Amino acid sequence: MLIRILLCYILGYIRVSVEGYYIEKLINICKNKKIVIWNLKRKRDVKLYFNTSIQNFKEITQISKRLKCHIKIEKKKGIPFLLHRYKKRKIFAIVAIFIAIGVILLSNFIWNIEIKEENGKELENIYQDISDAGLTTGILKVKLNTKEIINKIRLKREDIAWMGIELKGTNAIVRIVKADKKPEIIDDADYCNIVSNKEGIITKIQAQNGTANVKVGDTVTYGTTLINGWLEGKYTGMHYVHARGKVEAKVWHTKNIFIPYNTTETKETGNIENFYSIKFNNFEINLSKRVSKFKIYDTIETDKKIRLFSDFYLPVSITKTTNKELIEEEKKYQKQEATELGIQQLQQKIEEEIEDKTKIINRYNNTYEKDNGIEINVTYEVLEEIGTNEKIVF
């Protein structure tokens, strides 16, 4: 809303008065049609003053005629009317020249950095890395070496498969394709063992190529060789192979949590307050007092950059700061209630880790009561395929 009002000042707006018996109906029609009016002031029951844009005035006039209300322009405000007033004076020409020079000068800098990541996959600290590599707002385009910036980031990060930088107007568009981490692929011609990548008890083993090194019932840990990458025959002797096979084991997923009997919880009340400020690059002007009336609150900031065209950003932005009021409530749990809450939370976390829930064979819940709460341990027994290839190095 504030941005639209600011644009109305740039493009020009008028102060009008409407007189009649249906002014409330006029306000409702404007609201339904999303016609922007602001700074409403009522005088008596039948007269209303408000501001609106030049573009909306014609439509409001037609609505007023239908409602048999009398409408009148009281004042004309904004830059267009100001320039019209001084168009015959030298100051108009001087201001126009300065504006033109200012736009030309600003067009030589980068005022916005737009990061576009493939499939919306966000990369941690990517904006900071781009800034450290030399792409920052306010930098001259002629000083920008996009290839050097890309090389610096690619050398620093292994999670980027491709990166490109495109300059449009005062906007720098950074396109990134995230690299998926792939397991090491061992060629079929290479000799390798199959080793355990989890702890568990073997329930099934099937060596298709190679020699089984464990049997059903054996307990294995990380790195235990499950299938050896060699075969031995009575007449052929021992020779190395690329081990293949399936190994199933009973593995455990365990998580712990402590639930205090007395705790403080925070929740939103639904009350909010908004503050606005204008930023000129790194210089900020607050449009209202920033002291919150809330005792406890969460703060959310949204930044809207001003642009003349689609890719011509200015070093000006409007920041909206929203405070959401929170209240603290003392919460007391009984032993049974705390236990059920803890078990529910842990089960949800564990089940998010398990791909095939039909392979769950047992669940164990253990509780340990303390002076001020209860410690809960939840364990799931699951049948899973284990094992990964490990190259044999001679």
Secondary structure, DSSP 8 states (H G I E B T S, - for coil): -HHHHHHHHHH-EEEEEEESS-HHHHHHHHHHTT--EEEEEEETTTEEEEEEEHHHHHHHHHHHHHTT-EEEEEEEESHHHHHHHTTTSHHHHHHHHHHHHHHHHHTTB--EEEEEEGGG---TTHHHHHHHHT--TT-BGGG--HHHHHHHHHHH-SSEEEEEEEEETTEEEEEEEE---------TTS-EEEE-SS-EEEEEEEEEESEE---TT-EE-TT-EEEESEEEETTTEEEE-B-EEEEEEEEEEEEEEEEESEEEEEEEEEEEEEEEEEEETTEEEESS----S-SSEEEEEEEEEEEEETTEEEEEEEEEEEEEEEEEEEEE--HHHHHHHHHHHHHHHHHHH-S-GGGEEEEEEEEEE-SSEEEEEEEEEEEEEE-EEEE---
